Amino acid sequence: MLWSKYFIPTLKEVPVGTEAVSHQLLLRAGLVHMLTSGVYSYLPLGWKVLKKIENIIREEMDGAGAHELLMPAIHPMDLWQQTGRDKTLEEVMIRFKNKKGQLMCLGPTHEEIITDLVKSFVQSYRQLPLTLYQIQTKFRDETRPRFGVVRACEFIMKDAYSFDTSVEGLKKNYDAMYGAYTRIFARCGLKPIIAEADTGAMGGRLSHEFLVPAAIGEDKALDENGVERQCIEVGHIFQLGTKYSEALSAVFLDEHGKQNPIIMGCYGIGVSRLIATIIETHHDEKGIQWPVEVAPFTVALLPLQLNDPEVMALASSYYDELTKSHIDVLMDNREESAGRKFNDADLIGIPYRITIGKRGLTEGNVEIKHRASNAVEVVSRDKAVDRIKALLAVVGK
């Protein structure tokens, strides 16, 4: 991708009224744009990061035996009334009446909806176990949206639901999701504290939170050294039991022909919250330091003299070679100063930067900068692409 053809509206100054580093950098790096408090548009760079996070989640969820679907964001309130959560979640629910006068809401979560769906199709123990998930927008009327996309009114969540015939089956699915979550967060460059937690409005007998230490965290947990840390909750898993299946009459016939309520679990990840959490834990004074697997681009290519045929020929050669190797490249071909290009590259946080300049080429060299450490290495112009491939091979292990 050529920078001049892409939409990256970077900002030099810290936006007024922003307190969280992640919020500042999301805006300054041109990843999001605020429409109103707690409501954001994801611009091309931010959307690329979100899609990469979603792809990681899909790979791990599919690998754990879950199946993806997509449920409606608009819900009839009668389902919520059957479980009583129209009252317990009353403060955050966005409600309205349709033209027929039916009371509706924008879904803050989907336990009622998935339970109603599954009871329509599952009648026998032979159809269980079953795990379904979606990546869907949720809506909550937050009284005080905070820290950009960390606590927003409209956000993206991955929510999964398991359905079993026994508590033993639930525990097996729960353990599978626990493992999948551990791998998801590791691939996103995060090291969460996993803590047993209150089940709250979700209900159930057991839950675990996945908490990432961060200065803006609104939760607290003890780290491996016993020190209490401020944390951002990025995931939460629950053994729900029969709370929803009993309320909504989701039952199955066992091998003896006896009717039983389906035993459920639910498993949530704040997908859009992850993008902010990654930035909170991967940044410096210059900008973002994306982990390779979630970075919007893998390599930033910076030719410094656009009017120099040798510089541009080499840049084009690198671009073609890397692209053919399925490495995502952003070439900064803007008519800007070297300083502006360096600053913007550091701000948006692409993991590796290749700088091509006339001075280095007189000695047959280019520079590769590692954004995570800010280390710079000088390599032969003929070895730059191979060096990038070698660095990525190490990261992938």
C-alpha positions as CSV (number, residue, x, y, z in Angstrom):
1,M,0.0,0.0,0.0
2,L,1.2,3.5,-0.8
3,W,0.8,6.0,2.0
4,S,-0.2,8.7,-0.5
5,K,-3.1,6.6,-1.6
6,Y,-4.2,5.5,1.9
7,F,-6.3,7.4,4.5
8,I,-4.1,8.0,7.6
9,P,-5.1,11.3,9.2
10,T,-2.3,11.6,11.8
11,L,-2.3,14.4,14.3
12,K,0.8,16.2,15.7
13,E,-0.9,17.4,18.9
14,V,-2.5,15.5,21.7
15,P,-6.3,15.9,21.4
16,V,-7.9,18.0,24.1
17,G,-9.9,16.1,26.8
18,T,-8.1,12.8,26.4
19,E,-6.6,11.3,29.5
20,A,-5.6,7.7,28.5
21,V,-2.5,7.2,26.4
22,S,-4.3,4.6,24.2
23,H,-7.1,7.1,23.5
24,Q,-4.6,9.8,22.6
25,L,-2.6,7.5,20.3
26,L,-5.7,6.0,18.7
27,L,-6.8,9.5,17.6
28,R,-3.3,10.8,16.8
29,A,-2.3,7.8,14.7
30,G,-5.5,8.0,12.7
31,L,-7.0,4.7,13.8
32,V,-10.4,6.0,15.1
33,H,-12.5,9.2,15.0
34,M,-15.0,10.1,17.7
35,L,-18.5,10.9,16.5
36,T,-19.9,11.6,20.0
37,S,-19.0,10.5,23.5
38,G,-18.5,6.7,23.6
39,V,-19.2,6.3,19.9
40,Y,-16.3,5.9,17.4
41,S,-15.6,5.3,13.7
42,Y,-12.8,2.9,13.0
43,L,-10.6,4.4,10.2
44,P,-8.7,2.1,7.8
45,L,-5.6,1.6,10.0
46,G,-7.8,0.9,13.1
47,W,-10.1,-1.4,11.1
48,K,-7.1,-3.4,9.8
49,V,-5.9,-3.9,13.4
50,L,-9.4,-5.0,14.5
51,K,-9.7,-7.5,11.6
52,K,-6.3,-9.0,12.6
53,I,-7.5,-9.4,16.2
54,E,-10.7,-10.9,14.9
55,N,-8.8,-13.4,12.7
56,I,-6.8,-14.5,15.7
57,I,-9.9,-15.0,17.7
58,R,-11.6,-16.9,14.9
59,E,-8.6,-19.3,14.4
60,E,-8.5,-20.1,18.1
61,M,-12.3,-20.4,18.6
62,D,-12.6,-22.6,15.5
63,G,-9.7,-24.7,16.7
64,A,-11.5,-25.2,20.1
65,G,-14.5,-26.6,18.3
66,A,-16.8,-23.6,18.3
67,H,-18.9,-22.6,15.3
68,E,-19.4,-19.0,14.2
69,L,-22.8,-17.4,13.5
70,L,-24.3,-13.9,13.6
71,M,-27.3,-12.9,15.7
72,P,-29.4,-9.7,15.5
73,A,-28.5,-6.5,17.4
74,I,-32.2,-5.6,17.8
75,H,-34.0,-7.7,20.5
76,P,-37.6,-8.0,21.6
77,M,-37.8,-7.1,25.3
78,D,-40.0,-10.1,26.2
79,L,-37.0,-12.5,26.1
80,W,-35.2,-10.2,28.6
81,Q,-38.3,-10.1,30.7
82,Q,-38.4,-13.9,31.0
83,T,-35.0,-14.0,32.5
84,G,-35.5,-10.9,34.7
85,R,-32.5,-9.1,33.1
86,D,-34.6,-6.3,31.8
87,K,-34.4,-5.1,35.4
88,T,-30.8,-6.1,36.3
89,L,-29.4,-4.4,33.2
90,E,-32.0,-1.6,33.1
91,E,-29.5,1.2,33.6
92,V,-27.4,0.3,30.5
93,M,-30.1,-1.0,28.1
94,I,-31.0,1.2,25.1
95,R,-34.7,0.7,24.6
96,F,-37.3,1.8,22.1
97,K,-40.6,0.9,20.6
98,N,-41.0,-0.1,17.0
99,K,-43.9,1.1,14.8
100,K,-46.1,-1.7,16.1
101,G,-45.6,-0.5,19.7
102,Q,-43.5,-3.5,20.6
103,L,-40.8,-2.8,23.2
104,M,-37.3,-3.5,21.8
105,C,-33.7,-3.0,22.8
106,L,-30.3,-2.8,21.3
107,G,-28.4,-5.9,22.5
108,P,-26.0,-5.3,25.4
109,T,-25.2,-9.1,25.3
110,H,-26.8,-12.2,23.8
111,E,-27.5,-14.9,26.3
112,E,-31.3,-14.7,25.9
113,I,-31.1,-14.6,22.1
114,I,-28.7,-17.6,21.8
115,T,-30.8,-19.7,24.3
116,D,-34.0,-19.0,22.3
117,L,-32.2,-19.9,19.1
118,V,-30.8,-23.2,20.4
119,K,-34.0,-24.3,22.0
120,S,-35.7,-24.0,18.5
121,F,-33.3,-26.7,17.1
122,V,-31.9,-28.8,19.9
123,Q,-34.2,-31.5,21.3
124,S,-32.0,-34.5,22.0
125,Y,-28.9,-35.3,23.9
126,R,-27.5,-36.5,20.6
127,Q,-27.3,-32.9,19.4
128,L,-25.1,-31.9,22.3
129,P,-22.4,-30.7,23.1
130,L,-22.5,-27.5,21.0
131,T,-20.5,-24.3,21.1
132,L,-21.5,-21.3,19.1
133,Y,-19.9,-17.8,18.9
134,Q,-20.2,-14.5,17.1
135,I,-18.3,-11.3,16.7
136,Q,-20.9,-8.6,17.0
137,T,-21.6,-5.0,18.0
138,K,-23.0,-4.5,21.5
139,F,-24.8,-1.4,22.8
140,R,-24.7,-0.1,26.4
141,D,-25.9,3.3,27.5
142,E,-22.9,4.1,29.7
143,T,-23.4,6.9,32.1
144,R,-19.8,7.9,31.8
145,P,-17.9,6.6,28.8
146,R,-14.2,6.6,29.5
147,F,-10.8,6.2,28.0
148,G,-11.9,6.1,24.4
149,V,-12.9,2.6,23.2
150,V,-12.1,1.0,26.6
151,R,-15.5,2.0,28.0
152,A,-17.7,2.9,25.1
153,C,-21.5,2.9,24.3
154,E,-21.1,0.9,21.1
155,F,-18.4,-1.7,21.0
156,I,-17.4,-5.0,19.4
157,M,-17.4,-8.2,21.4
158,K,-16.7,-11.9,20.7
159,D,-19.3,-13.8,22.7
160,A,-19.5,-17.6,22.7
161,Y,-21.9,-20.0,24.3
162,S,-21.6,-23.7,25.1
163,F,-24.5,-26.1,25.5
164,D,-24.0,-29.4,27.3
165,T,-26.0,-32.3,28.8
166,S,-23.9,-32.5,32.0
167,V,-21.8,-30.4,34.4
168,E,-18.8,-32.6,33.3
169,G,-19.4,-31.6,29.7
170,L,-19.6,-27.9,30.7
171,K,-16.3,-28.1,32.6
172,K,-14.7,-29.7,29.5
173,N,-15.9,-26.8,27.3
174,Y,-15.0,-24.3,29.9
175,D,-11.4,-25.6,30.0
176,A,-11.3,-25.5,26.2
177,M,-12.3,-21.9,26.2
178,Y,-9.9,-21.1,29.0
179,G,-7.1,-22.5,26.8
180,A,-8.2,-20.7,23.7
181,Y,-8.3,-17.4,25.6
182,T,-4.8,-17.9,26.9
183,R,-3.6,-18.4,23.3
184,I,-5.6,-15.5,21.9
185,F,-4.2,-13.0,24.4
186,A,-0.6,-14.3,24.0
187,R,-0.9,-13.8,20.2
188,C,-2.1,-10.3,20.8
189,G,1.1,-9.6,22.8
190,L,-0.7,-9.6,26.2
191,K,0.0,-11.3,29.5
192,P,-3.3,-11.2,31.5
193,I,-3.7,-12.1,35.1
194,I,-6.4,-14.8,35.3
195,A,-8.6,-14.5,38.4
196,E,-11.7,-16.1,39.7
197,A,-14.5,-13.5,39.7
198,D,-18.0,-12.7,40.8
199,T,-20.6,-13.8,38.2
200,G,-22.6,-10.7,38.7
201,A,-25.6,-10.0,36.4
202,M,-24.6,-12.9,34.1
203,G,-25.2,-15.4,36.8
204,G,-23.9,-18.9,37.2
205,R,-21.6,-20.8,39.6
206,L,-18.1,-19.9,38.5
207,S,-16.3,-17.4,36.4
208,H,-12.8,-16.2,35.5
209,E,-11.6,-12.8,34.4
210,F,-8.7,-12.1,32.1
211,L,-7.1,-8.9,33.4
212,V,-4.2,-7.0,31.8
213,P,-2.2,-4.6,34.1
214,A,-2.6,-1.0,32.8
215,A,-2.5,2.4,34.4
216,I,-6.1,3.2,33.3
217,G,-7.5,-0.2,34.5
218,E,-10.8,0.0,36.4
219,D,-10.4,-3.5,37.9
220,K,-7.8,-4.8,40.4
221,A,-5.9,-8.1,40.6
222,L,-2.8,-9.5,42.3
223,D,0.1,-10.2,39.9
224,E,2.4,-13.2,40.2
225,N,4.4,-11.4,42.8
226,G,1.4,-10.7,45.0
227,V,1.3,-7.0,44.1
228,E,-2.1,-5.4,43.5
229,R,-2.3,-4.0,40.0
230,Q,-4.8,-1.8,38.2
231,C,-6.1,-3.8,35.3
232,I,-8.3,-3.7,32.2
233,E,-10.7,-6.6,31.8
234,V,-10.3,-8.1,28.3
235,G,-12.1,-11.4,28.8
236,H,-14.6,-13.1,31.1
237,I,-15.8,-16.7,31.0
238,F,-18.7,-18.1,33.0
239,Q,-20.2,-21.5,33.9
240,L,-23.8,-20.4,33.7
241,G,-25.4,-23.7,34.5
242,T,-29.2,-23.7,33.8
243,K,-30.1,-20.1,34.6
244,Y,-31.1,-19.2,31.1
245,S,-32.2,-22.6,29.9
246,E,-34.7,-22.9,32.8
247,A,-36.0,-19.4,32.3
248,L,-36.5,-19.8,28.6
249,S,-37.5,-23.5,28.6
250,A,-34.4,-24.7,26.6
251,V,-34.5,-28.4,27.3
252,F,-33.3,-31.7,25.8
253,L,-34.4,-35.3,26.1
254,D,-31.7,-37.6,27.7
255,E,-31.1,-41.2,26.7
256,H,-34.0,-42.3,29.0
257,G,-36.4,-39.9,27.4
258,K,-36.4,-37.6,30.3
259,Q,-36.6,-33.8,29.8
260,N,-33.7,-31.8,31.3
261,P,-32.6,-28.1,31.0
262,I,-29.5,-27.6,28.8
263,I,-26.4,-26.7,30.8
264,M,-24.7,-23.6,29.5
265,G,-21.5,-21.6,29.6
266,C,-20.7,-18.2,28.1
267,Y,-17.4,-16.7,27.1
268,G,-16.7,-13.0,26.2
269,I,-13.8,-11.0,24.8
270,G,-13.9,-7.2,24.3
271,V,-12.6,-7.1,20.8
272,S,-12.5,-3.3,20.4
273,R,-11.3,-2.9,24.0
274,L,-8.3,-5.1,23.0
275,I,-7.0,-2.6,20.5
276,A,-6.8,0.0,23.3
277,T,-5.3,-2.5,25.8
278,I,-2.6,-3.5,23.4
279,I,-1.6,0.2,22.9
280,E,-1.7,0.8,26.7
281,T,0.9,-2.0,27.1
282,H,2.9,-1.4,23.8
283,H,3.9,2.2,23.4
284,D,6.6,4.7,24.1
285,E,6.9,8.5,24.0
286,K,7.0,8.4,20.2
287,G,3.8,6.4,19.6
288,I,2.5,2.8,19.3
289,Q,4.7,-0.3,19.2
290,W,2.4,-3.0,17.6
291,P,3.1,-6.7,18.2
292,V,3.7,-8.2,14.7
293,E,0.5,-10.3,14.6
294,V,-1.9,-7.4,15.1
295,A,0.0,-4.6,13.4
296,P,-1.9,-2.9,10.5
297,F,1.2,-3.3,8.4
298,T,4.3,-5.3,9.1
299,V,6.9,-3.2,7.3
300,A,7.1,0.5,6.7
301,L,9.2,1.4,3.6
302,L,10.7,4.9,3.7
303,P,12.6,6.1,0.6
304,L,14.0,9.5,1.6
305,Q,14.7,11.0,-1.8
306,L,11.7,10.5,-4.1
307,N,13.5,12.2,-7.0
308,D,16.5,9.8,-6.9
309,P,16.1,7.0,-9.4
310,E,18.4,4.6,-7.4
311,V,16.5,5.1,-4.2
312,M,13.1,4.7,-5.8
313,A,14.1,1.7,-7.9
314,L,15.3,-0.1,-4.7
315,A,12.2,0.9,-2.8
316,S,10.0,-0.5,-5.6
317,S,12.0,-3.7,-5.7
318,Y,11.6,-4.2,-1.9
319,Y,7.9,-3.4,-2.1
320,D,7.4,-6.0,-4.8
321,E,9.5,-8.7,-3.1
322,L,7.8,-8.3,0.3
323,T,4.3,-8.2,-1.2
324,K,5.0,-11.3,-3.2
325,S,6.0,-13.0,0.1
326,H,2.6,-12.0,1.6
327,I,4.2,-9.4,3.9
328,D,2.0,-6.3,4.4
329,V,4.0,-3.2,3.4
330,L,3.2,0.5,3.6
331,M,5.5,2.6,1.5
332,D,5.7,6.3,2.4
333,N,5.9,8.0,-0.9
334,R,4.6,11.3,0.3
335,E,6.4,14.6,-0.5
336,E,7.3,15.2,3.2
337,S,10.5,15.8,5.1
338,A,12.5,12.8,6.4
339,G,11.7,14.0,10.0
340,R,7.9,14.0,9.3
341,K,8.1,10.5,7.8
342,F,10.2,9.1,10.7
343,N,7.8,10.7,13.3
344,D,4.7,9.3,11.5
345,A,6.2,5.9,11.2
346,D,7.0,5.8,14.9
347,L,3.5,7.2,15.7
348,I,1.5,4.5,13.9
349,G,3.9,1.8,15.2
350,I,4.7,-0.5,12.3
351,P,7.0,-3.2,13.7
352,Y,9.8,-2.9,11.1
353,R,11.0,0.1,9.1
354,I,13.3,0.0,6.1
355,T,14.9,3.4,5.4
356,I,16.5,3.9,2.0
357,G,18.6,7.0,1.6
358,K,21.3,8.2,-0.8
359,R,23.9,8.4,2.0
360,G,23.5,4.8,2.9
361,L,23.4,3.6,-0.6
362,T,26.8,5.0,-1.4
363,E,28.1,2.2,0.9
364,G,25.5,-0.3,-0.4
365,N,23.4,-0.3,2.8
366,V,20.0,0.5,4.2
367,E,18.7,0.7,7.7
368,I,16.1,-1.5,9.5
369,K,14.5,-0.2,12.6
370,H,12.8,-2.4,15.1
371,R,9.9,-0.4,16.5
372,A,9.6,-2.5,19.7
373,S,13.1,-1.7,20.8
374,N,13.9,1.3,18.6
375,A,17.2,-0.6,17.7
376,V,18.5,0.2,14.3
377,E,20.6,-2.2,12.2
378,V,22.5,-1.4,9.0
379,V,22.3,-4.2,6.4
380,S,23.4,-4.7,2.9
381,R,20.9,-3.5,0.4
382,D,20.8,-7.0,-1.1
383,K,20.1,-8.6,2.3
384,A,17.3,-6.4,3.6
385,V,14.3,-8.5,2.4
386,D,15.9,-11.7,3.7
387,R,16.6,-10.0,7.0
388,I,12.9,-9.0,7.4
389,K,11.9,-12.6,6.5
390,A,14.3,-14.0,9.1
391,L,13.0,-11.6,11.8
392,L,9.4,-12.6,11.0
393,A,10.3,-16.3,11.1
394,V,11.7,-15.8,14.7
395,V,8.5,-14.0,15.8
396,G,6.3,-16.7,14.4
397,K,8.0,-19.5,16.4
